[in-house]
Amino acid sequence: MFGIYISHPQVQIDPQVPVPEWNLSPRGRERVLAATACPWVRELQRIVSSPERKAIETAEILARTAGVEIEIAHSSHEIDRSATGYLTHDAHEEAADHFFANPADSFRGWEKAINAQARIVTAVSEVIWEHDPAHPMAFVGHGGVGTLLKCSLSGQSIARNHDQPSGGGNLFCFSLARNLAECRLKCEWTPMEFWQGETR
């Protein structure tokens, strides 16, 4: 069976609000609702979310269609960027380029890419270790740590060319096993509302 990692879609940007507390924008909510029409959503038997508000909102919409309660994996949060706080789009893109290009370095106090990758890999590993791989499941989180997880699953070095398309709201699929080292990437980042399910 399959596992999927879903990044939250567009958010309501508010420089006065801490980034982890941002909500989905109307466009982001519309995209998640569109995804609920896809058959894979009703196949999900477990949904595990990051503790950040935008991820929880995404997970809750999907969970209503799947008929499950969401779970929170507290260590699956996005890259810790609290040292700089809100950055404009251009400044954020420059910071993200540095983050992925220099995984062992900290950009102005940001969490290092190698540390964020170890954290998300551990968080996902702990969940699937006690999960029955015969039951499809989804992790809902963020593009940054999602990309780091994807690099690990595919055996690729950390690099930004593995990042999701802009706008968020994308997913990738992977095979499920008790041990994350035995899971295999099965598709590249795909908009959540366009993915039609696992290719059998």
C-alpha positions, -999 to 999 in steps of 0.1 A, spaced: 0 0 0 10 36 -3 20 65 19 19 101 8 35 133 20 14 164 14 26 200 17 0 226 27 -11 249 -2 -12 287 -3 -14 305 30 -26 339 43 6 357 47 7 381 77 40 395 88 24 404 122 16 367 130 42 341 137 47 319 106 36 286 124 2 303 131 -6 313 95 -39 300 81 -47 287 47 -57 314 22 -90 311 4 -71 297 -26 -53 272 -5 -86 260 11 -102 258 -23 -74 235 -36 -76 211 -6 -114 209 -11 -108 201 -48 -84 173 -38 -112 157 -17 -129 148 -49 -100 125 -58 -104 88 -50 -72 85 -30 -85 106 -2 -112 81 7 -86 53 8 -66 70 36 -69 52 69 -46 75 88 -36 112 86 -7 125 106 -1 163 106 26 188 115 15 209 145 15 241 125 -19 257 118 -18 256 80 -9 219 80 -36 211 105 -62 230 85 -52 210 54 -53 177 73 -87 184 88 -103 190 54 -89 157 41 -98 138 73 -135 148 70 -136 131 36 -115 101 47 -136 96 78 -106 96 102 -93 118 130 -60 136 125 -30 128 146 -2 153 154 35 145 151 50 174 169 85 170 156 74 171 120 72 209 119 87 230 91 123 241 92 129 263 122 133 298 107 124 317 139 159 333 140 149 356 111 111 356 114 91 367 84 111 374 52 99 389 20 95 366 -9 128 375 -26 147 373 7 131 340 15 140 325 -18 176 336 -13 176 321 22 161 288 8 188 286 -19 215 289 8 198 264 31 197 237 4 231 245 -10 248 244 23 231 217 43 256 216 71 255 254 77 230 276 94 216 306 75 214 334 100 204 311 128 180 288 108 179 251 116 205 233 95 192 212 66 210 181 79 194 186 113 159 192 98 163 161 76 173 139 106 143 153 125 116 147 98 131 112 89 129 103 126 94 116 130 81 97 100 100 66 109 85 65 144 50 67 130 53 40 103 72 17 126 40 10 145 17 14 114 3 -16 94 17 -10 59 -14 -26 44 -33 6 53 -28 37 32 -18 68 51 -8 105 47 16 129 63 6 165 60 33 191 65 55 215 47 75 218 15 109 223 31 110 193 54 90 173 28 118 179 3 144 167 28 123 136 34 120 130 -3 157 133 -7 162 107 20 136 83 5 152 85 -30 188 83 -18 196 118 -32 218 144 -17 201 175 -3 195 200 -31 169 225 -40 162 209 -74 142 183 -55 120 210 -40 83 212 -48 68 236 -74 60 271 -60 26 276 -43 27 244 -22 -2 219 -21 19 192 -37 24 155 -27 47 126 -34 39 89 -30 60 62 -14 57 25 -7 50 16 29 71 -7 51 77 -9 88 112 4 83 115 37 64 148 25 49 127 0 30 102 25 17 107 37 -19 97 69 -36 70 62 -62 62 96 -77 76 131 -79 59 162 -64 24 164 -80 -4 190 -72 -27 173 -47 -58 180 -67 -44 164 -99 -30 132 -84 -53 103 -91 -38 77 -68 -11 50 -67 -1 35 -100 -6 -2 -96 
